Amino acid sequence: MSALKDKYINPLTDFGFKKLFGSEPNKVLLIDFLNQILPEKHQIKDLSYARNEQLGLNELDRKAIFDLYCTGESGERFIVELQKAKQNFFKDRSVYYASFPIQEQAQKGNWDYRLEPVYTVGILDFVFNDHRSEEDLLHMVELKNQRCEVFYDKLKFIYIELPKFKKQEDELETQFDKWLFVFRHLSNLQDRPQQLQDKIFQRLFEAAEIARFTTAEREAYEDSLKYYRDLKNVVDTSREEGVLEGIEQGIEQGIEQGIKQRNLQIAKRMKERGMPDSDISELTGLSEEEIKEL
């Protein structure tokens, strides 16, 4: 089905994810979603988006590109990533990425090393191999000691395995259930489900309605959807043929480079149609400097 025949955007595409959760007008959506998985003491009232590209301390550190990077009003740092396919050393990468929001808090002069909390949230369109037999789809990871007591509570990794979420509309009980239902089924809906009539979801459906997009946004979404479907087809076909593990590493090695090149092409189209650099940056994840160089 063409994206133009769908009523609502697919939030698992790069464009869809950034459109719904990575733009300033829609940050209330990201805040509401994050508050369903954050502890009570770190509930977010407001947040601001930061540069999603962090540079290492020296030339040996490669660039870390986050899907979304934002800061809560109390200083908490949040990395929110959408991961569409399994990647070798994915957990290693999460730890590596989390080091940047930690390092950037360093202060010159007399500093006491006090750090603000750092959260890495991974929305996964796959299931970890070592968790396949478990029903739990939400994984909260903290640093603990030998007695399983929390040793350091300012660094947390939160992973959500979307394929494990099987609830239908009439089974949705919590706000978290509703958000997972949105991630899994939004692009297949034609009407707003009765369970999703809250004000926050009314806002989401308005932002997700393709008919409201500009021509440039529609073209950008079409490109992003095609990339998502191509990747999904490769992974699904490989799984059916029983050779998924053998080719996943090769797929993932090209994903970041492919996403960057595709986003540059999308940004160029938007720029040709007169969209402001700031809007293009929000929707593609590119920096305004990169966009100006196009």
Secondary structure, DSSP 4 states (H G I P E B T S, - for coil): --TTTSSB--TTSHHHHHHHHSSGGGHHHHHHHHHTTS-GGG--S-EEE--SEE--SSTTSPPEE-SEEEEETTS-EEEEEEE-S--TTHHHHHHHHHHHHHHTT--SSS-------EEEEEEESS--GGGTT----EEEEEEE-TTS-EEEEEEEEEEEEGGG----GGG--SHHHHHHHHHHHGGG-SS--GGG-SHHHHHHHHHHBGGGS-HHHHHHHHHHHHHHHHHHHHHHHHHHHT-HHHHHHHHHHHHHHHHHHHHHHHHHHHHHTT--HHHHHHHH---HHHHHT-
